[in-house]
Amino acid sequence: MISRRDLLAISGAGGLALATSRALAAMAGASPSPKPSMRPSPPAAAHDLYSKLTTANLMSLPPLTPAGRVTPSGHRRQFTLTIASGTVEPLSGHQVQTMTVNGTSPGPVLRFTEGDEADITVVNQLDQPTSIHWHGIPVAFAKDGTLSQAPIQPGSQYRYTFIAPQAGTYMYHAHYHEMEQDSIIGMIIVQPRSAAREPHYDLDVPLVISSFRWESGRNTEAKAILANAMMMSDMTPDPKADPKPGMGDAMERMDMVSYWGLNGKTFPATAPINVKLGQLVRIRFANVTNMTHPMHLHGHWFRWIAQDGAALAQPQAMNTIAVDPGRTIDIDFIANNPGVWPLHCHVVAHSVDNRDLMAGIVTVVRYEDYSLPTAMRNM
């Protein structure tokens, strides 16, 4: 199959040339239930009727506080990560063969507390060598999974050990044949030893941004789309396989032959973030794709509170934040505006598919007593 990755030399970041109005029409059905019974706000609550119109309450929250020093906690956390070929289903009924971690992609979230000893055995069941890099974590040189370590051969295993660093959001991913093994990824969450160093979060949501090639059954369609993007019609045996040949510019079209998604799912199969009025919500983004993804939340401001496992001394209020390749970003927001609100990448080619429907790196923040969008209810 011809994929976007096969054309990196001539491809680039998706633009914003597509109109979003047609995509947002896919959110039809996201409306209150006939008689919503929202709980009344307590007096002087941070989520009163007008609090959504200012960032004052949000910015009055304390920042995250890094540990002054991290020492061994005396606890050991053991994991086994089995790297193997497998099948994932980014969208209902669409199965893709790829490389997985414990049968999924992304792999399991690894959770630690500061100072815990990580004891992780990586088993390689692929037909090629691999290694794992502990992205953002200051491990010993011999355990970095890159230049200092011979790759793990097929049928072999390797034991990684390190001390969990300061509280934050980190990643693990393959660091051998990285272009081919880009689905071998997962998130690492380290909690502080003292809960007093962070606000109390009602929800803490990890979101790994990733993509998968289309399944082999869509080869002809993919070739037609790429041929149209490059104005080389002789590249495809069936130009009519492209459902919308005039849609978008070349760079955008090249991004439309992958399943872009969150936690291994593409909209509308992505899991909604279910919230209650007044809750404080933390979202952790991790991006190991080769593209920057400006993540935008409708209906709310949020704070940018951490990056790459390091707390920001002065959080910033915003509603869109760029999550660059190889980066983790933490944000938080107050659930103070009931509804069903999209959270999506603002590169339109990553949130609209080749049929001009909402797809890809999109989920919704859904308040209780509000129904899901029609597209997600039908999944």
C-alpha positions as CSV (number, residue, x, y, z in Angstrom):
1,M,0.0,0.0,0.0
2,I,1.2,3.5,-0.8
3,S,0.9,5.4,2.5
4,R,1.6,8.9,3.7
5,R,4.8,7.6,5.4
6,D,6.0,6.4,2.0
7,L,5.8,10.0,0.7
8,L,7.4,11.9,3.6
9,A,10.0,13.3,1.3
10,I,7.4,15.3,-0.5
11,S,4.7,15.7,2.1
12,G,4.3,18.3,4.9
13,A,2.0,19.5,7.6
14,G,-1.7,19.6,6.8
15,G,-3.1,23.1,6.4
16,L,-6.4,24.7,7.4
17,A,-7.8,25.3,3.9
18,L,-10.9,23.0,4.4
19,A,-14.1,24.6,5.6
20,T,-15.0,23.1,9.0
21,S,-18.7,23.8,8.8
22,R,-19.5,20.6,7.0
23,A,-17.4,18.6,9.4
24,L,-19.1,20.1,12.4
25,A,-22.5,19.1,10.9
26,A,-21.5,15.5,11.9
27,M,-22.0,16.6,15.5
28,A,-25.8,16.8,14.9
29,G,-27.6,15.2,17.8
30,A,-25.4,16.7,20.5
31,S,-28.2,18.4,22.4
32,P,-29.6,18.3,25.9
33,S,-32.0,15.5,26.8
34,P,-35.6,16.6,26.7
35,K,-35.7,17.8,30.3
36,P,-32.1,18.0,31.7
37,S,-32.0,18.0,35.5
38,M,-28.7,19.8,36.1
39,R,-27.8,20.0,39.8
40,P,-28.0,23.6,41.1
41,S,-24.6,25.2,41.8
42,P,-23.7,25.8,45.4
43,P,-23.6,29.5,46.4
44,A,-20.5,31.4,45.2
45,A,-19.4,28.2,43.4
46,A,-16.6,28.4,40.8
47,H,-19.1,27.1,38.2
48,D,-21.9,29.7,38.5
49,L,-23.8,30.9,35.5
50,Y,-21.3,33.5,34.4
51,S,-18.0,32.0,35.5
52,K,-17.5,30.6,31.9
53,L,-17.1,34.2,30.7
54,T,-13.8,34.7,32.4
55,T,-10.6,32.9,33.2
56,A,-10.4,34.3,36.7
57,N,-11.5,31.1,38.5
58,L,-9.3,28.9,36.3
59,M,-6.2,31.1,36.8
60,S,-6.8,31.2,40.6
61,L,-6.0,27.5,40.8
62,P,-2.5,26.7,42.1
63,P,0.2,25.6,39.7
64,L,1.7,22.1,39.9
65,T,4.8,22.1,42.2
66,P,7.8,19.9,41.3
67,A,9.5,17.8,43.9
68,G,12.4,19.4,45.5
69,R,14.2,16.1,45.5
70,V,13.3,12.6,44.5
71,T,14.7,9.6,46.4
72,P,13.9,5.9,46.2
73,S,10.4,5.1,47.6
74,G,11.2,1.5,48.4
75,H,8.5,0.3,46.1
76,R,9.1,-1.7,42.9
77,R,6.6,-1.6,40.0
78,Q,7.0,-4.6,37.7
79,F,5.6,-4.8,34.1
80,T,6.0,-7.0,31.1
81,L,5.6,-5.4,27.7
82,T,5.2,-7.9,24.9
83,I,5.9,-6.4,21.4
84,A,4.2,-8.4,18.7
85,S,2.2,-8.1,15.5
86,G,-1.5,-7.8,16.1
87,T,-4.8,-6.4,14.9
88,V,-6.3,-3.1,16.0
89,E,-9.7,-1.6,15.2
90,P,-9.5,2.2,15.1
91,L,-13.0,2.4,13.7
92,S,-15.8,-0.2,14.1
93,G,-15.5,-2.8,11.4
94,H,-12.1,-1.6,10.2
95,Q,-9.2,-3.9,11.3
96,V,-5.6,-2.9,10.7
97,Q,-2.5,-5.1,11.1
98,T,0.2,-3.3,13.0
99,M,2.8,-3.7,15.8
100,T,1.3,-3.7,19.3
101,V,2.3,-3.6,22.9
102,N,0.5,-6.3,24.9
103,G,-2.0,-6.6,22.0
104,T,-2.9,-3.0,21.7
105,S,-1.6,0.3,20.4
106,P,-1.1,2.5,22.3
107,G,0.1,0.0,24.9
108,P,-0.9,0.1,28.5
109,V,-0.4,3.3,30.6
110,L,2.5,2.6,33.1
111,R,1.8,4.3,36.4
112,F,4.3,5.1,39.1
113,T,4.8,7.3,42.1
114,E,8.0,9.4,42.4
115,G,10.9,7.3,43.5
116,D,9.4,4.0,42.6
117,E,11.7,1.4,41.0
118,A,10.5,0.6,37.5
119,D,11.3,-3.0,36.6
120,I,10.1,-3.6,33.0
121,T,10.7,-6.7,30.9
122,V,10.3,-6.1,27.2
123,V,9.7,-9.3,25.2
124,N,10.2,-9.1,21.4
125,Q,7.9,-11.4,19.4
126,L,8.4,-9.5,16.2
127,D,10.4,-10.8,13.2
128,Q,12.8,-7.9,13.5
129,P,14.9,-6.2,16.3
130,T,13.4,-3.5,18.5
131,S,14.1,-1.5,21.6
132,I,12.2,0.8,24.0
133,H,13.1,4.4,24.8
134,W,11.8,6.0,28.0
135,H,11.0,9.3,26.5
136,G,11.7,12.2,28.9
137,I,12.9,10.1,31.8
138,P,16.5,10.5,32.9
139,V,17.4,6.8,33.0
140,A,20.9,5.4,33.2
141,F,22.8,5.5,29.9
142,A,22.7,1.7,29.5
143,K,18.9,1.6,29.8
144,D,18.1,4.4,27.3
145,G,17.1,2.0,24.4
146,T,19.2,3.9,21.8
147,L,22.9,4.1,21.2
148,S,23.9,2.6,24.5
149,Q,21.9,-0.6,24.0
150,A,22.0,-3.4,21.4
151,P,18.6,-3.9,20.0
152,I,16.4,-6.7,21.4
153,Q,16.5,-9.5,18.8
154,P,13.4,-11.5,17.7
155,G,12.5,-14.1,20.4
156,S,14.6,-12.3,23.0
157,Q,13.8,-10.1,26.0
158,Y,15.5,-7.3,27.9
159,R,15.0,-5.9,31.4
160,Y,14.9,-2.2,31.9
161,T,15.2,-0.7,35.4
162,F,15.1,3.0,36.5
163,I,13.8,5.2,39.2
164,A,10.6,7.1,38.5
165,P,11.4,10.8,38.3
166,Q,9.4,13.9,39.4
167,A,5.6,13.7,38.9
168,G,4.6,14.3,35.3
169,T,3.6,12.8,32.0
170,Y,6.1,10.8,29.9
171,M,6.1,8.3,27.1
172,Y,7.7,5.1,26.0
173,H,8.2,4.1,22.3
174,A,10.3,2.0,20.0
175,H,13.6,3.5,19.1
176,Y,14.7,1.0,16.4
177,H,13.2,1.1,12.9
178,E,11.2,4.0,14.2
179,M,9.3,4.7,11.0
180,E,8.1,1.1,10.7
181,Q,7.6,0.6,14.5
182,D,5.7,3.9,15.2
183,S,2.7,2.1,16.7
184,I,4.9,0.8,19.5
185,I,4.0,3.5,22.0
186,G,2.5,4.2,25.4
187,M,2.2,6.8,28.1
188,I,3.9,6.9,31.5
189,I,2.3,8.8,34.4
190,V,4.2,9.6,37.5
191,Q,2.2,10.8,40.5
192,P,3.6,13.1,43.3
193,R,4.4,11.6,46.7
194,S,2.4,14.4,48.3
195,A,-1.0,15.1,46.8
196,A,-0.8,18.6,48.2
197,R,1.6,19.6,45.4
198,E,-1.2,19.5,42.8
199,P,-4.9,20.6,42.7
200,H,-7.4,17.8,43.3
201,Y,-8.6,16.5,39.9
202,D,-11.9,14.8,39.6
203,L,-10.8,13.3,36.2
204,D,-7.3,12.6,34.9
205,V,-7.5,11.7,31.2
206,P,-4.5,10.3,29.2
207,L,-4.8,10.9,25.4
208,V,-2.1,9.4,23.1
209,I,-2.2,11.0,19.6
210,S,-1.3,8.4,16.9
211,S,-2.2,7.2,13.5
212,F,-2.6,3.9,11.6
213,R,-2.3,3.1,7.9
214,W,-5.6,2.1,6.3
215,E,-6.3,-1.6,6.0
216,S,-5.2,-3.3,2.9
217,G,-8.8,-3.4,1.5
218,R,-8.6,0.4,1.0
219,N,-5.4,0.3,-1.1
220,T,-7.1,1.4,-4.3
221,E,-8.8,4.3,-2.5
222,A,-5.5,5.3,-0.9
223,K,-3.7,5.3,-4.2
224,A,-6.4,7.3,-5.9
225,I,-6.3,10.0,-3.1
226,L,-2.5,10.2,-3.2
227,A,-2.4,10.3,-7.0
228,N,-4.9,13.2,-6.9
229,A,-2.8,14.9,-4.3
230,M,0.3,14.8,-6.4
231,M,-1.5,15.4,-9.7
232,M,-0.2,12.1,-11.1
233,S,-3.3,10.2,-12.2
234,D,-1.2,7.4,-13.7
235,M,-0.4,6.2,-10.2
236,T,-3.8,4.6,-9.7
237,P,-5.7,2.0,-11.6
238,D,-9.0,3.6,-10.6
239,P,-9.2,7.4,-10.3
240,K,-12.9,7.0,-9.5
241,A,-11.9,5.4,-6.2
242,D,-11.2,8.8,-4.7
243,P,-14.6,9.9,-3.2
244,K,-13.8,13.6,-3.3
245,P,-11.0,14.2,-5.9
246,G,-11.1,18.0,-5.6
247,M,-11.1,18.2,-1.8
248,G,-8.2,20.0,0.0
249,D,-4.7,20.8,-1.1
250,A,-1.9,18.3,-1.8
251,M,-0.5,18.3,1.7
252,E,-3.9,17.8,3.4
253,R,-4.9,15.0,1.0
254,M,-1.7,13.0,1.9
255,D,-2.8,13.1,5.5
256,M,-6.2,11.5,4.6
257,V,-5.0,8.0,4.0
258,S,-4.4,7.2,7.7
259,Y,-6.6,6.7,10.7
260,W,-5.6,9.6,12.9
261,G,-6.9,9.2,16.4
262,L,-6.8,9.3,20.2
263,N,-5.9,6.3,22.3
264,G,-6.0,4.1,19.2
265,K,-9.5,5.1,18.1
266,T,-10.6,7.5,15.4
267,F,-13.8,9.6,15.7
268,P,-16.6,8.6,16.1
269,A,-15.1,5.6,17.9
270,T,-13.1,7.7,20.3
271,A,-14.2,7.6,24.0
272,P,-16.1,10.7,25.2
273,I,-14.8,12.5,28.3
274,N,-17.8,12.4,30.6
275,V,-17.9,15.2,33.2
276,K,-20.2,16.7,35.8
277,L,-20.8,20.4,36.3
278,G,-18.1,22.0,38.5
279,Q,-15.5,19.2,38.1
280,L,-11.8,20.0,37.6
281,V,-10.4,17.9,34.7
282,R,-6.8,17.2,33.8
283,I,-5.9,16.0,30.3
284,R,-2.5,14.6,29.4
285,F,-1.5,14.6,25.7
286,A,1.3,12.5,24.2
287,N,2.4,12.8,20.6
288,V,4.8,10.5,18.8
289,T,3.5,11.2,15.3
290,N,5.7,13.2,12.9
291,M,3.1,16.1,12.9
292,T,2.2,18.9,15.2
293,H,-1.4,18.8,16.4
294,P,-2.9,22.0,17.7
295,M,-5.5,20.7,20.2
296,H,-8.6,22.9,20.6
297,L,-11.4,22.6,23.2
298,H,-14.8,24.2,22.4
299,G,-16.7,26.0,25.1
300,H,-13.9,26.4,27.6
301,W,-10.6,27.9,28.4
302,F,-8.0,25.6,29.8
303,R,-4.6,26.1,31.6
304,W,-1.4,24.8,30.1
305,I,0.1,23.4,33.3
306,A,3.0,21.1,32.3
307,Q,5.2,20.1,29.4
308,D,7.5,17.1,28.9
309,G,7.1,16.1,32.6
310,A,8.0,19.5,33.9
311,A,5.4,21.7,35.7
312,L,5.0,25.3,34.4
313,A,5.6,27.8,37.2
314,Q,3.2,30.2,35.6
315,P,0.4,28.3,33.8
316,Q,-1.2,29.9,30.8
317,A,-4.8,30.3,29.9
318,M,-5.8,29.3,26.3
319,N,-8.2,27.2,24.3
320,T,-5.8,25.8,21.7
321,I,-2.3,24.3,22.3
322,A,0.2,22.8,19.9
323,V,1.3,19.3,20.8
324,D,4.6,18.9,18.9
325,P,6.1,15.6,17.8
326,G,7.8,13.9,20.8
327,R,6.1,16.1,23.3
328,T,3.8,15.6,26.3
329,I,1.4,18.4,27.3
330,D,-0.8,18.6,30.4
331,I,-3.8,20.9,30.6
332,D,-6.7,21.4,33.1
333,F,-10.1,23.0,32.9
334,I,-13.1,23.7,35.0
335,A,-16.3,22.0,33.7
336,N,-18.5,25.2,33.8
337,N,-20.4,25.2,30.5
338,P,-22.8,22.2,30.1
339,G,-23.1,20.7,26.7
340,V,-21.3,18.3,24.4
341,W,-18.1,20.0,23.3
342,P,-15.6,18.9,20.7
343,L,-11.9,18.5,21.6
344,H,-10.0,18.1,18.4
345,C,-6.9,18.7,16.3
346,H,-7.2,22.0,14.4
347,V,-5.2,20.7,11.4
348,V,-8.4,20.0,9.4
349,A,-7.0,17.0,7.5
350,H,-6.5,15.3,10.9
351,S,-10.1,15.9,12.0
352,V,-12.0,15.5,8.7
353,D,-11.8,12.3,6.6
354,N,-11.5,11.9,2.8
355,R,-15.3,12.0,2.6
356,D,-15.5,15.4,4.3
357,L,-16.9,14.0,7.5
358,M,-15.7,14.6,11.1
359,A,-13.2,11.9,11.9
360,G,-9.7,11.4,13.3
361,I,-8.3,13.3,16.2
362,V,-11.6,14.3,17.7
363,T,-13.4,13.4,20.9
364,V,-16.1,15.2,23.0
365,V,-16.4,16.6,26.5
366,R,-19.9,15.4,27.5
367,Y,-21.7,16.7,30.5
368,E,-24.2,14.5,32.4
369,D,-27.8,14.8,31.2
370,Y,-26.5,15.6,27.6
371,S,-26.7,13.1,24.8
372,L,-23.8,12.0,22.7
373,P,-23.6,13.1,19.1
374,T,-25.6,11.0,16.7
375,A,-22.4,9.6,15.1
376,M,-21.1,8.3,18.4
377,R,-24.4,6.9,19.6
378,N,-24.5,4.8,16.5
379,M,-21.1,3.3,17.0
